[in-house]
Structures are given as C-alpha cells and as structure tokens.
C-alpha cells in the first residue's frame, strides 16, 4: 500500500535455544517445521538436517514471548533459527535478511513480510520505506511527563493467517483503499516522525487519527470486549497491535491518572513499554 512503517524490538520479551525435556509447541511443532524446511530448496540457506539432529537431542526454543499475541513469537524463533542454523554474511543487507526470514516465518502465518523476524535478528528499530528500502534508526520515546506507550492484554490469543486474509480481501475494495491513502498512511507517517524526532505532539496527533480510523474501518480485527469499551478518551487512545483479533492492544497515554483509573475499573492491566532502540 505504500507509506512508511516503524518496527522496534521490546525489552520485555526474548527467547533463546536451550536443551532439556521441554515439550508442547517447542518440540512437536519444531520437528514439523524442520521436516517442512527439508522438503523444498527455497530454504537452502538453512541447515535443516543439523537443526533436526539438534531437536532429537532435546533442543527447544525457550521464550517468554506470548504466542498469538502480536509480540513476534514466531519472528523471534525464525531469527534464532537463521542465526544458529542459517547461512548469512556479516555484511548481508537488511533486504536480503528480510526475504530469508519472511520465507521462514511464512510457515507459521501463510504469508510474512519478514519484518518481525528482522527486528529480532538485528535487535534494533528499523524504519521501513518500502519492501526494498529500509534502515536502522533510533526511536525517541516520549518524556514520561508527556505520556507513554502501553500494552493492554485482551486475554485472547489469535491466529494471524485468517486475519491477514480478511485484510487482503478488504484492501481490494476501492473505497477502503482510498480511505487508507487519505487517512491511515499520512497519520502513520506522522506518528513515526514523532517517535524519530522525539515530538510528542506529532506522535499524539498521528496516533489519534490511526485509532479513530481503525475503530471505524477495522472493527472485525477488534475483539468484542474492546469494541464495547471506550476506544479513545481525553487521556489515552488505543490502536491494534499487529493483526489484531486478540493478543495485545497498543495504547498511547497523555494522562496517566485517567488512563490507570479507567483500565483498572475495567479490570485490565496496562503495561508501559520500553523499546530496544
């Protein structure tokens, strides 16, 4: 669709390879993943046989990243896979890394841009101008006296594939495309500029437009509980985190008292964010 995007790794969550008796997702699904990698030559940059041998010895991915929450759990896994079992040059470009990581993560999401695993791999914020133009940048978070970005747990995990499918079908509609170009993209770029320049006024203005646009146009991606809540007030505004449909919601607060009071009354815990810039 065009327009810029900004992706940043969070200091809250991480993952690493470990050995032990861990079962469930880590072993069962990773074995299926290793078999899949060996079935086609598009993954010739991964030593899938060595990966499978390590799995047979008890390798698993130890992570505190919640699955199905839009926090990049599959992206972190794919980044770790490329780092430990992949072939890549130290000076390999961001575009080439993104393409490799996108191929890997598509196993989990049907289709992946590769950006989530890329920020995990480089462990730094990336400004995306297009699928072939991107750069590492530093995010300047708001002064706490002005406001902060936070997470709200919806209490539901989600499957990204169906949500992405709904959006790709919706985007074919001319009216929806026009609304995105007219409102969403300019607001997103304004919010990004605010984060890169340390300009809270720009961040807030862009964020509020994104928030109102998503509530009006993307309600199918908002969980029923949050459709019935106040999506934005004089003190904070919410937006989708990733594909929506569950997981976390992102919020921007500029009145800590009002924000905490509202979400506390609703029984929702909010979690202020810190980025690895």
Steps between C-alpha positions, in 0.01 A plus 500: 500500500799732531582722793757456772501257791706484816583174677673480838607210723372505859715458808217309673529181297777276371579143403797267468591142406523260793523126558271306729174309527275784384201371304195649331551774242876508535575140410199364311450797270871560450540145371221562250670827406834326440331242275334779305833679451651187345222457245590793276817665373378854577650448847849414377633769735404291805672181615172322566662159556726636773197675649309169510796324662512767770126458560548126546748582777244714687539843341208734556433871479477643850298821487283726713330645189127424511384309192215640292536846656662704226828518690706318239532153654538331160722785382741451789509126433580553131768756587661251740481228236678711238756613756595150621418271206498737204749630248537875492786745459588749772453782251182361345249775426170551682297425186670164446461406867133602493433280198659196662321554830169565324525164325559331833218675685250436220485144632318637807290779345433389140665824392761712675669826409804393700511823701416348840783244488732763350478732801560200727801402293666845496362588847445860399220726378454510123333768292334342197461724195398212272558126467838575342607810694552504877747625757592458865384794711475618860157543657460795737233403749286777652611674816302321776361839601334526158374145463588139428413204277346199672359152437159366602448123511170401333520160667466319164766357271441515128595332172655754267429324168119549486536862612753575228272327247205720604710814461638400158145446377381828649787693344371409154204736552562842343326694779714331762816568302407865466443530876838344574683740266309801626513435876693196622827539312547874572413445869741208526782704349426787737513268803828351375651846458396578856683194632813567296510872581390472862198717416211389722251737335555332162488154655172575677332658197596214270410238760151641560423498127621139471288409801178651364563356152550147632190515719291616202650283225657196669245395760528138383854502639395635842383251764133539607595612851709787365235604249273566798766688697605859459747473210635848568443767761645833612809338646578198284427325168528138388612342175546147370823316569596311187206319342268555795234238569629441852839508665605847613362840416733800485414820680639850522441686828542871562316499834634224725236548768203471264658208315573292808163579659300399193678173429514407866121538528459278195731237649770539235867532591709739292869447438720800404744418221873540464656447158847374416581799283 
